[in-house]
Amino acid sequence: MNLYEAIFARKSVRKYSMDKIDQKVLDHIANFAESIPMLSDDIKVKYKMVELAGLKRLQPGILTVKAPHYLVLYSTRESDYQLNAGYVMEQIALYITARGLGCCYIANLNLKNETVAEDYEQVITLAFGEAENEVYRQNEKARRLAIKDIAVFKEEVDKNVRTMISAARLSPSVLNSQPWRMVVYNNRIHLFSTRNILMKNVMKETRLIDMGICLSHLLIAAEEMWLDARPVYMNNISSQNLKKNDYIISVKMS
Ligand SMILES: Cc1cc2nc3c(=O)[nH]c(=O)nc-3n(C[C@H](O)[C@H](O)[C@H](O)COP(=O)(O)O)c2cc1C
């Protein structure tokens, strides 16, 4: 299984065998993580592998996932660092999935030793390990909005572009909020995120992580289709006055 196939097979795994994973596999995951390029050269990230004992305490509740390992992503706070964090972490999540292991994002995890280095912020954590039950899911079973509710097609587009949108649709998000909206042309996709007025502050930061995850699905699918696609920020779009959505980034195909 490759990363693209993992997009269509993944699900959040919340029950794990507490056996530790082989050190060799942990090294592969760490090496893969280190090999991922950032969205922008200005942003620096560090990773930390933590075991259960490294947590302050595991708060009981639905948002806590008990797993043998956690991968914590720390980042410097340059512009778009949360978008980058989601973009990077999702590639790691798909790598872990492709290797037959389960994983689940954790929005907030209390660590005993909080920082890795000055100027770095803990952004997002991935719990992972050997899944207690089935690690894969048929993509039709994923609870997601319909394509027509998340994408507007401005012209007739190729099958490959449609595949990119299908991959984006399956992205995981905080509380399955699915904030991505897309305006689609045959050679470009503009990505927007919905604005939730009620939960403005709570959701604002995690929304960008979600958008980064969505961006990674778009680009992984493009690569699989042999499309030359790259993320670009278009100033003419960002300056438009959009009522319900925020412009995030575009993907340009050539
Ligand atoms: C940034 C982020 C944070 C998340 N935080 C948690 C969490 O703290 N606890 C949890 O159980 N699930 C968490 N999730 C998983 C989502 O609830 C899950 O992705 C969503 O419900 C869709 O389900 P699926 O991943 O099985 O497709 C998080 C997902 C994302 C993307």
PDBQT file of the ligand as one rigid body, heavy atoms in Angstrom, charges set to zero:
ROOT
HETATM    1  C1  LIG A 301      -6.328  17.885  13.941  1.00  0.00    +0.000 C 
HETATM    2  C2  LIG A 301      -7.167  16.732  14.443  1.00  0.00    +0.000 A 
HETATM    3  C3  LIG A 301      -7.333  16.536  15.797  1.00  0.00    +0.000 A 
HETATM    4  C4  LIG A 301      -8.077  15.439  16.258  1.00  0.00    +0.000 A 
HETATM    5  N1  LIG A 301      -8.172  15.231  17.608  1.00  0.00    +0.000 NA
HETATM    6  C5  LIG A 301      -8.774  14.119  18.039  1.00  0.00    +0.000 A 
HETATM    7  C6  LIG A 301      -8.777  13.810  19.434  1.00  0.00    +0.000 A 
HETATM    8  O1  LIG A 301      -8.255  14.564  20.267  1.00  0.00    +0.000 OA
HETATM    9  N2  LIG A 301      -9.380  12.654  19.828  1.00  0.00    +0.000 N 
HETATM   10  C7  LIG A 301      -9.973  11.800  18.939  1.00  0.00    +0.000 A 
HETATM   11  O2  LIG A 301     -10.492  10.766  19.372  1.00  0.00    +0.000 OA
HETATM   12  N3  LIG A 301      -9.993  12.069  17.607  1.00  0.00    +0.000 NA
HETATM   13  C8  LIG A 301      -9.395  13.192  17.145  1.00  0.00    +0.000 A 
HETATM   14  N4  LIG A 301      -9.375  13.443  15.799  1.00  0.00    +0.000 N 
HETATM   15  C9  LIG A 301      -9.964  12.487  14.837  1.00  0.00    +0.000 C 
HETATM   16  C10 LIG A 301     -11.263  12.980  14.203  1.00  0.00    +0.000 C 
HETATM   17  O3  LIG A 301     -12.307  12.933  15.134  1.00  0.00    +0.000 OA
HETATM   18  C11 LIG A 301     -11.567  12.115  12.971  1.00  0.00    +0.000 C 
HETATM   19  O4  LIG A 301     -10.546  12.302  12.029  1.00  0.00    +0.000 OA
HETATM   20  C12 LIG A 301     -12.897  12.445  12.311  1.00  0.00    +0.000 C 
HETATM   21  O5  LIG A 301     -13.950  12.205  13.189  1.00  0.00    +0.000 OA
HETATM   22  C13 LIG A 301     -13.116  11.633  11.017  1.00  0.00    +0.000 C 
HETATM   23  O6  LIG A 301     -13.077  10.248  11.250  1.00  0.00    +0.000 OA
HETATM   24  P1  LIG A 301     -12.015   9.303  10.537  1.00  0.00    +0.000 P 
HETATM   25  O7  LIG A 301     -10.641   9.827  10.895  1.00  0.00    +0.000 OA
HETATM   26  O8  LIG A 301     -12.237   7.920  11.120  1.00  0.00    +0.000 OA
HETATM   27  O9  LIG A 301     -12.225   9.347   9.073  1.00  0.00    +0.000 OA
HETATM   28  C14 LIG A 301      -8.691  14.544  15.326  1.00  0.00    +0.000 A 
HETATM   29  C15 LIG A 301      -8.517  14.773  13.957  1.00  0.00    +0.000 A 
HETATM   30  C16 LIG A 301      -7.771  15.846  13.516  1.00  0.00    +0.000 A 
HETATM   31  C17 LIG A 301      -7.594  16.031  12.046  1.00  0.00    +0.000 C 
ENDROOT
TORSDOF 0
